Amino acid sequence: MAKAKKEKLSDKLFYKQKNCWDEINKKAEKEVEEIASSYKKFLDTGKTERECIDVICDLLEKNGFKNIDNISIDQEPVHKILKPGMKVYQNIRCKSVIAAVIGKKPAAEGFNILGAHIDSPRLDLKQKPLYEDSELALFDTHYYGGIKKYQWTTIPLSMHGVFINEAGKKTTVKIGEDPGDPVFTVTDLLPHLAKDQMDKKAAMVVEGEDLDILAGSRPYADKDEKDRVKLYVLDLLNRKYGITEKDFTSAEIEFVPAFKASDVGFDRSLIGAYGQDDRCCAWPAIQALLSLARIDAKNAEVKSIPAKTAVCYLSDKEETGSAGNTGARSLNMQNFLGLLHGGTEADLRLSLSRSSMLSADVNAAFDPTYQGVFDKKNAPYIGRGIVLEKYTGSGGKYGASDANAEYCAKIQAIMNRNKVQWQCGELGRVDKGGGGTIALYAANLGIDVLDCGVPVLSMHSPFEVISKVDLYMTYRGYIAFLKDA
């Protein structure tokens, strides 16, 4: 009989991280591909926050969630109507959404909340964007969120957004995504003439005011008209959408990369796409909530009523500081939870202090090409699972919520009990940069909160990269949290 292998002291005491691919079985590999496939479709359909909300609200409705604004019965307060297992949501100005599965315990005992954001860096049109210069029609833009501006030149872009006329009629525009659609682009200098440009610092190689989008070059037929190329573009838009130049002043028009989400690598283990920060956390978060009360293919409801009310909050404006009435600094989440709670404001505050939250946001994966900006010992790695990030911020943890030890240990225990592989993570070397999430706004309400999400390569670029297995572990981790926290 073979002797049992003696356990080394280092095996007992050292903290070791494993590659998730080495730990999962064939059944789990199939689940990895299933969640990856649904996620890629979501990325292709939801390239703006409005499009994400359309997809998610449709998904919620199909799975039996009711709009909380429409469920009042005979003026009865909402909280008196709600029963364990009921599913409600609220669409906030078509740009944010909050959904909940009512738990067995009263709201006074707190909520379990997943909070992610669905906006991503992009190019927005200015209010008076269209102009003609040298017989070219161009759109003037103002970039949104943190970008390396030079990355947005010479790539195909698609046009997404809405026009609203004075009567309130909404006209939706999406050009550049379907086969046969035209695309758009920002031009750049050829190397032969770029000596002065190449001598500039990277932040100034392409300046913000130079991110103008090429929109056309064909003149309108009437030679007596002025700015005939601009006029031809406006004539096309008017004939197809019924809009005039004035309609741009109130519109929300966004330009994003036109390419589709794709598998990356010979082994197809990675996903490359635009907008993965933070949709790679938003998608598993909403899927985790749906897993508690999903309607299957046979139209049968499968319920797993959580102990505490489970909430998923997907907000807008994170990339510009979470301000505005669709951002996480607004009162939207408090208002929604107040409807579920039904008590006084003081009662709600007490419930929030008894609540738990995962700020479902990404972290920067260690990149061997750029090792100098990472603390290799504390960086998250592609393929090692969901990242638990105790604090974000920069320059002395400025702007961080910095979760307490008790809560960190609690979340780690949940992941371990549910066999979810996790890793620690920190956003780069001290004083090399940093970043923030919506965690601090939740922490300001007294909620226990920890950043928790997917590691990303090339973050904030037009083509970000994640691991399928990290996406899968994040999905499983979010389910474990909603059920077990």
Steps between C-alpha positions, in 0.01 A plus 500: 500500500642835393585746770299823513704793377625709789358851497768764474490791740505737200186333362330572828614858552560657159219669305506350152285586201408247233396531139126440480530291183691239703223480757178467297347185350339436159155599622633830627684558171166474321351754740798730438423501127126549557544810715769630261269456200208685661738772617644561152148539361427752774814697413406514131142605573571741786780734397352801682333534837157547338542183294614307808189610688277393210656151502489464878145627550377267227680212673348594836149516357541160335602357836198632686633824647239774536562871465468633855338819369206296370416260786307720744158350581223731624759752620653232727866580580743292296669337799170352618441332166842338478538139614805270518595387150339793322713669234499874431710751308519869414622650174665834580483737202596217261861520622508315834303213650443350846347154545424290806380158610318540831653288775356305790634740763346844550669797333590629845774233512670647196559418134762312297597728211700458183593836346664539157507766231406471133658811348837482324748749347395625157473806274190717548383755246497865603170689480591664168718224359472494120726724293670508163867570437693450175201320349485243778212467744612442860343454843646695793525283814567516872648177633327332795699336780869424528655407165833498324387730220739362239333157530181641351645597163488282186255244638146438370236674712124459515241765583250432781249719678169680512348818365206651690285761328305778673189281511693231691522256212808278528696395191759227558809487281744212456730513197809288445405174673306308235655337189509755220483802733751780451742565785678814616854581608738758647793564265868515595823625345713280279845421651672692221353830628476421870847599625371783720205291613723208601715733713200585722410332826253215453219699662541770235573291188130533422325784681139487614387763250653295218278195557272603216311227318497472122136502389502550122653662191228512233351842416129568471391522136383863509815704432336819624484364856768569762695230687373241257676202660353583842163556333513161328558327837214692661274422206569126540427518874187703442362261242566192714433633851310825448756706694659838437824654624314656794406153629866431584486763776288275724610160371717235669721366223794274582770351277646167604720236332311322223660158542334204672597308812738217407683206648871575539787254475547161335330337800206746497546547874469881487239752386592822324245778461413864559329599825598211726565748781256458664259286298704189582377551858154638419406193293591233760340721769160511330531132407573418865180678606302317230636168626301552821168507316532402136232391254639208299441391140185310602356820649532355847625720780800377695520677834778519753374765738795671670509563874557874459352700214744475208560815297687577179571867424645586157585869482616755245767775507767306694766588244444871569469485879152344549337845513161583347153358555588162348832460684581317823533826695131572444222390737369240256608194696380647830165591347450148364601329824276743688202371298589142597555596862199720570635644824620845593820645363671417827377139470641480147835636618515229764420234238775631273747470788402131523541445125780338304619600154748395236610789284510289186780668308810397311867511592812532286643155425876460524653556157853358456568753224459788747630348823641825633163650597377194690580362843545143382432355845165678537375528142211286374576252220306382199355152564521502879137585569292781642696790652427613856637852532508637856555858386540705185590869492842654441774697674451373855171320431332831414147434374484144641235347723760252643287207621552389856667172592179343631318554172793385286521178701123451466509527120804274474320240714196515270720441195680212670177331614366513147829391338538826309863566416604850597811713509604828659566802287635852511497756220871547427803606699464762770515851349496364144133586455183346633128517447162492665164327488152558640603329825567822691149632428347185646738513795386856571153356564638268767492190278776240532653495151790331324617538140466170323525423128685387188867575420539680164786549255518825296236664721329811355630421153268440203576125528521372857583138582377269777514126575189289456579307815528821705160606368360163606651518849362851538153380405520217754640735762211742459247218536674380816492851645129556434410166658750485783588851619 
